[in-house]
Amino acid sequence: MKEAQKIKNRTEVPHEETWDLTDLFKDFGDWEKNFMALPKEEEIEKTIQQNFKNKLSESPKILLNCLLFKEELSRKLENLFVYASLRSTEDTSNTQATEAVGKIENKMSLLTSKFAFMNPEILTIKNLDEWIQLEPLKDYKFNLSELIRSKKHILSEKEEAILARVSVPLRIFDEIHSKWNNADLKFLPVLDSHGNSHIVSNSRYSLNLQSQDRTLRTNTFNSYYTEIAKWRNTITSNYYGNMVSGSNISKIRNFSGFLEGELFDDNIPLELYDGLISEVKKNIKLLHRSMKLRKNILKIDSVYPYDRAVSLYESKQNPTFSWEEGRDLVLKAIAPLGKEYVEIATKGLTKDRWIDRAENEGKRSGAFSWGTFDSRPYILQTWNGTLGDVYTLAHELGHSMHTYYSNKNQPYHKAHYTIFVAEVASTLNEALLSNYIITHMKGSDLAKSVLSENLENFEGTVLRQTLFAAFEREASKIVDQDETFTPDKLESIYLDLNKEWYGSESTFPEFTKYEWMRIPHFYSAFYVYKYATSYCASLALSEAFFVDENKAREQVFKILKAGGSKSPLEILKDAGIDFLTPAPVTNAFQNYQKNIQRAEEELF
């Protein structure tokens, strides 16, 4: 029997597999020096009292100077926060990083609370509508117009200061979940059908579930959820704390409930969120058809949760990729986005070291792209060489390139794009990757694997994320009605949704109902639906490249360069995608149906 492979400690990881964070700080010594150089609370208070408070209505110039003063401080705080957070994610057991995150979070709360007077005071300016049409505030027109839109939800200066101070402790629920998920959970190793031992961890869980060895998949699933289930009371209470806090703050801000409050910043109507769930349910029989196909191809009696990630095409050898092979495949696939785009991406993934791809003990699970206005974009990923890893790289690179172009084309106050738009650039890269493989490697094992991957990506992104969105919707209704969570209540909601989504071709073992506990995105409330809408948008854009490549590229760059200069729905509409109609979702399901039919013809 083979021994399970040992995962490296962070200090054992090769330098070239890590990111270069020196854009931010050289090390924690440099970080500490800059942290100590931050202005004191009393200094901020003095400047505000002398120059800005009760003076903003005197002239546009004074208001502009106040905005710039806040921006200068915000950039310093962001750099400190992001560096400490990135160091923490690369090794969650790094106590120095954990302490640094806590220090900067507290400092951010203290210093930013001094600006609690700003929004309420700005909203008292009688001729603000006129000021934002002219210099020097013309460049802040969108930002200040959004503030005017939010007037009924802005509280008094004292109330805003209180909310600013409690924002840090209310973020603790996400941190608790992260520590539990990445550091506390310990899974027993498992055996495959040949008696070989395999590690079970957050990073290895999805890898094991992609195996053609059903014994390994079954044992991994059981090992994973045997540990997860032990914490059902703790995690239910933690999630309740997160949701009830958000619900109460939304009500304090005069929203009808948590969901309305979370959708407000993106100016997304409730009808869009509920409409997405409704449209998915209308088309859910396509997922049932896909599950039937999966059951037949895999020659199993029923589709269990641990059967959904395995490829429908069993090649003689599962496709695996070295880092260099996977990286180069992605760079070839994104060529339709233009020479400059590819050159910047190539540099980022090579000598500029945007990515931390090592596998090490304590590394945060999953993947993300992050950074600041003053740094290069950064990508966290654990590279195991699967086809899924190649898609994850394409996805996160899309985020990073979006950030790059946004920061290059917009000033600081308009560079930050919303999540609703963010996932379009990332999922577009995935679609381009699929198009490249299917077109350039037609009939190959890899192309057939990608056909399966296309189905899994749609099901994982549009269908599964909408299931998550439906779960959050039901959970929010409970807290909005001032009721509490119980493990049984949440587990029942989650299990019922799974049965509705995956249908009669599937079986739902006891452990299915515990899956909601492990989803970190539930602590960024009402985030996941944006994966679904973005995937639908990216499918529309990727198909446009087959019609007119130059026009499609122009549409994409309207999104990449817009940053946060308009509302997300406006930005997408400028690129030809209107989510106030059902067209993007309808088009996406038509694409899904074509892929199911192709899989039925080519894989079964």
N, C-alpha and C positions, 0 to 999 in steps of 0.2 A: 504494500500500500504506500503510495506517494505521500510525502508530508506536504501540508499546505504551505504555500510560499509566504515568507515573512515580508511585511510591509516596512519600508524604510522609515527611519526617523528623519525629521526635516534637515538636520545637519548632514545627513548622508546623501542628500539629493544633489545631482550635478548642477553646476551653476547655469548652464545653458538651458535647463528645463524650468528655470524660474524667471519671474518678471523683473524688470529694472525699474525700481521705484524712486530712483534718484532725481527724477523731475520734481518730486515732492520734497523728499529729505534724504540725506545720505544714510542716516541711521537714526536710532532712537535718541542718541546724544544730540544730533542736529535738531530732531523733532522737539526735544525738551527745551533746547535753547530758544526756538521759535515760539513754543508754548509760553515760556516765561516772559517773552517780549510782547505778548498780547497786552492791550491796554487794560488797566484796572477798571472795575465797575464804576468807581467814583470819577475816573477820567472820562468815561463815556457819558456818564450822567452830567458832568460839568459842561462838556461840549454841547450836549443836547439842550441843556437849560439856557446856555449863553446864546446859542445860534439858531435853534430850531423850534423848540417847544413854544406853542402859542404864537408862532411867527410865520408858519407855513403859508398862511393866506395873504401875507404882505406882498409877495412877488413870486413869479415863476422861478426866478433865479434861486431864491432861498429854498424852495421845494426841490429843485434840481440838486442843489448842494447836499441836502439831507439824503436824497436817494443815493447819491454818489458816496457819501460817508458810510451809509449802511452797506453798500455794495463792497467797498474796500474791506470792511471788517468781515463780511460774509465770505469773501474769497479766502482770507487767511484762515478762518474757522473751518471752511470746507476742506482745504488742503490738509490741515491737521487731522480732521475727523476721518477723511478717506484714507490717509496713510495708515493711521492706527487700525482702522477697520480691515484694510487689506492685509496687514501683518497678522491680524487676528484670524482671518479666514484661511491663511496659508497654514496655520497651525493653531487650532482652537484651544490647545493646552498651554499656549504661550502666555504666561501670567503677566509679563511685561506689556504685551499688546492689549490684554484684557483691561489692565489698569489704565493704560493710556486712553482706551476708548471711553472708559468711565470718566476720566478726568476731562476730556474734551467735551463729552456730552454735557457734563455739569457746567462747564465754562460757557458752552454755547447757550445753554438755557439761561444762565445768569446775564450774559451780555445782550443776547437778542431780546430779552424781556424789557430792556431799557427802551426799545423801540415800539413798545405797545401803544404809545400815544399816537403813532404815525397815521395808521389807517383811519381811526376815528376822526382825527383832526383833518386829514386830507378830505374826508367826506363832508366836512363843514364848509369847504371852499365853494362859495356860491357860483363863481365863474370858471370852475374847473373844466367844464365842457369846452369853453372857449380857449383856455390855456393850452389844452392838449392838441389843438389844431395848429399851433404856432410854435416857433422856436422860443426858448430852448427845450421845451417839453415835447415837441412833436415826435421825437424818437421814442418817447414813453407812452404814446397814445394807446397802444393795445393794452399795455400793463395797467395803466390808470383806468382805461375803459372797463377792464375786467374788475377792478376794484369798485367802480361805480355799480357794476352789475351785482356785486356781492353786498351792497349796502345794508340790506335788511338782515344779513347774517353777521355783520361786524358788531361786536359788543362795545361796551364802554372801555375806556383806557384801563380802569382798574380790573375789570373782568378779563380783558385781553392779557393783562400782566399775569393774572392768576393762571390762566390756561397755558401761557408760555412757561410758567414755572413748573407746572405739573406734567408737561409734555414728556420730560425725561423719565420720571417713574412710570408713566403709562406705556412707555416703549419696552418695559421690562418683560412683558409677556412674550414678545418676539424673541428676546434674548434668552429667556428661560427655555423656550422651545428649541432654539438653536443649540444651546448647551446640552440639553437632553438628547437631541437628535444626533449630534456630532461627537459628543464626549461621553455621555452616560450610558447609552445603549451598548450592550455587549452581546454579540450573537455567537451561538455555538457553531463551530465548523460542521460541514455536512459532507456526506458521501455521494458520489455519483453511482451510476449503474455498474461501474467496474471496480468499485471499492476505493476509488481515489478520494482523498480529502480535499475540500475546498473552503477557503475563507468566505465568511458571510460578513459583509460590512455595507455601509450605505453606498459606497462606490462600486462594490462588487455585486450588490443585489441585482441591479438591472442587467449586469453582464451575465450572471448566472441564469437569469430568466430568459436570456436570448439563446441559451444552449439548446441543441436538438435533443439532448438527454433529458427526458421527462422526469426521470428519477431525481436528477440534480435540481431541476426546476421545482418539483414538489417539495423536496427536502429543504431547499432554500426558502421557499415561501413559508413553510411551517416553522423553520428556525427563526425567521425574521419576525413573524407575527406572534410567535410564542413569547418573545421578549416584549414586543410592542403592547400586547394585551395586558401585561402586568401593570401598566401605567394608566389604564383607562380612566380611573377616578382623578388622578393628578392632571392629566392632559385635558380632560373635560373641564375641570375647574380653571385651568390656565386659559383655555380658549374662551370660556365664559367671561373671564376677566377682560380679555382683549375686546370681545364683542360688546359687552355691556358698557365698557368705557367709551368705545366709539359711538355707540347708540346715544348715550347720555350727552356727550359733547355735541353731537349732531342736533339733538333736541334743544340744548342750551343755545345753539346758534340758529334756532328757529327753522330747522328742517323737520319734515314730517317723520323722518326716521334715518337710520344709519345709511342705507343705500342712497337715498336722495342726497345726503350730505357728501358722500364719497364721489358721486357722479358730478357734483356741482362744478368743481374746479375745471374739469374737462368740458363743461357745458354739454353734457350728454343727457338727453331726456330719459326718464324711467322707461318709456315705451321702447327704446332701443334695446335696453338690457332684457326686459321681459319678452320683447319681440324675438330676440335671438334664441332664447330658451324655447319659445313657442315654435319657431321655424325648425329648430333641430328636432323637436318632438314630432312635427309633421313628417319629417323625413327619416324617422328612426328605423323604419323597416329596412332601409338600406344597410344599416349596421347589422340588423338581424340576418340579412342576406349574406353579409361579409362573414359573420360568425359561422353560418352554415358552410360557407366555402372553406373556412379555416378548419372546421371539424372534419370535413371530407378530405382535404389535402393532408392534414396531419394524421388522419386515420385514428381518431380518438372518439370516445363515446359521447363526449360533451366538452365544451370549451370552458375551462376553469380560468380564474384570473391569471394563473401562472403560465397559461398557454397563449396569451395575447401578444407577447413580444417576440416570440420565436418566428423566424422568417418562414414564409410560406413556400420558399424555394430552397430546397436542401441541395446545395452544390456539393461536389465531391469534397471540397474543403471550404469551410466558412471564410468569407472574405476578411482578411486582416490587413492592417496597414501600419507600416512604421510611421513615425511622426512625419518624416520627410515626404513619404508617399501620400499620406492624407492631406497634408498642407498643400502640396503641389496640385493635387486633384481639385481642391477647392479653388485655388488660384486660376486654374484653367477654366473652371465652370463659371466664374464671375466675369469672364472676358467681355460679355455683352455690355457690361457697365462702363466699359471704356478703358483706354490705356492708362490714364492717370490714376483711376480708381485702383487698378490692379497693381501698379507700381507702388502706390502708397501702402496697400495691403501687404505686398511682398516684403517691403522694408519693415513693416510692423511685426511680421511673423518671423523675421530673421534677425538682423543686427540690432533693431530697436527693442527687441524683447518685450513686446506687449503682453505676452501670454505666460502664465504659470501653469504648466501642464504636468508637473510631477505628481506621482502618487506617494503620499507620506502619511504617517500616523497623525491623526488629529485634523487633517485638512477638511475644510467644509465640503459637504456633499453638494452635488449639482454643479452648475456652471453659471457664470454671469459676466457681464461687461460693466466696467465702472471707470471712474476717473474724475477729474475736475477740469474747469476751464483752463487751468494753468498747466495741466499735465497731458501726457499722451494717454490714449485710452488703454485700459487694462482688462485682460481676460483671465478668468480663473476657470480651469478645466482639469480633470484628471484623465490623462490619455491612456486608454487601454487597447487601442488599435482596432476597435470594432467599426463597422460601417456607421453605427449610431454616433460614435465619436467624431467621425468625419462630418456628419450632419450638424452635430453640436458646434463644431468649430466654425462651419459655414454660418450658423445662426449667430453665434456670439461675435464673429467678425463683422456681420451686418450691423450689429449694435455699435461696435467700435468705429466703423466707418461712418455711420450716421453721426456719432458724436464728433468725429474729426471734422466732417464737413459743416456741421452745425456751428462748431466753435470757430471755424475759419470764416464763416459767412455772416455770423450774427454777433452783435455785442453781447457782453455778459448777461445783461438783463433780458435778452430775447433768445439766448442760446439754448436754454434748457427746454427740451421737447417733452411732451407728456407721454406716459406709457401707452396711451391709446394709439399714438402714431409710432412709438418706438418699435413695436413688434412687427411692423410692416417690413422695415428694412431687413430685419433678421430672417423672417420667414421667406422673404423674396430670395435671399441667398440659398436657402434650402431648395426652393422650387427650381432655381437655376441649376443647382447641383444635380437634381433629378433629371432635368431636361438634358443636361450635358451627357450624363451616363447613358440614358436611354437612346439618345440620338447618335452619339459617337461610338458606343459599344453595343450596338443593337445585336440581340441574340446571345450575348455573352452571359456567363454565370452572374456577373456583377449587375448587368442590366435587369436580369430576372429578379435578382435580390432587391434591386431598387424599386421594381414594380411592387414587390411586397412592402418595401419600406414606405412607398407612397401611401399605400392603404393604412399602414400603421401610423404614419405621421398625421394623416387626416383624422384618423380615429383618436389619436392621442392629443391632437391640438384642438380641433374643432369640436369633436364629440365629447371626449373625456373632460376637456376644460369647461365645456358648457355644463356637463354633469356637476363639476365642482361649483360652477356659478349657481346652479339650481340649489345645491346644498347650502351654499352661503346665503342665498335668498331666503330659504326656509329657516336657517339659524337666526338670521337678522329679524325675521318676523317675531320669533320667540322673545328676543331681548327687547325689541321695540314695544312689545305688549307687556313689558315688565315681568316676564316670566323667567324662570331659571332653566339651565341645562341640566340634564342627567345623562350619564353614559347611555342608558337604554334609549332615551329619546333621540339622541344624535345618531346612535348606531342604527336605529330603526329607519330614520330618514335616509341615511346613506345606503343602507341595504335595499330599500324600496326603489331608490333611484337607479341603482345598479341593475336591478331586475327589469325595470322599465327600459333602460338603455340597451342592455345586452341580450334580452329576450330568451326565448325558450330553448335556443340551441346552446345555452350556457348553463353552468351549474355554479352555485354560490356557496362555497364552504363557510363554516362559522367565522373564520378569520377575515372574510371579506368586509365585514361591518367595522373592522378596526382600522381600515386603510386611511380614513380621513385624518387620523391622529398624526400621521407622518408628513402631511402636506405643509411645507413651510410657507407657501404662498397664502395660506389662510390667515396668516398674521400680517399680510398686506391686503387688507380687506377689499373685496370686489376688484381684484387685480386680474384674476384668471380669465374672465370673459374677454379681456382684451387680446389674449392669445388667439381666441377663436375669430374675432372680428379681423384681426391683423392677418391671420392666415387666409381668410377669404379675400382680403384686399390684395395680398401678395400673389395669390393665384391669378387674379385678374390682371395684374401687372406682368407676371411672367408669360401669360398667354399673349399679351400685347406685343411681346418681342417677336413672336412668330408672324405678326401682321406687319409691323413697321418698327424695326429696331431703333431707328433714330428717335422717332416719336416716343416710343416706350422709355428710352433712356432719359429723354427730356422730362417725362412725367415723374420718373423715379427721382431725378435730381431736384425737382420742385419740392419733394418731400425732404430729401436729405439736407438741403440748404435752408429750409424754412425755419428750422429750430423750433422755438416757441413763439414765433412772431404773429401767429394767428391761432384761432381755435382749431383743435385737431380735426373736427369735421370739415372745416373750411379748407385746411391744408389738403386733406384727402380729396375733397371735391375738386380742388384745383388740378389734382392729378387724375381726374376722371372717375373717381369712386365716390358714390353718394350713398352713405349708410342710412339716410332717412328714407330710403326705399329698400325693399327686400332683394333688390337685384344682386348685390354682392354675395349674399348667402345662397340665393337660388343658383347662381352661377357656380358657386363652390360645390354644391351638391350634385350638379350636373357633371362636373369634373370627377367627383368621387364615383358616381354611377359608371362613368366611362372606364375608370380604373378597375372597378369591380368586374365589369364585363371583360375587360382585357385579361385580368387575372384568371377568370373562369376559363377563358379560351387558351391562354398560354401556360398556365401553371397547373391546371387540374386535368 
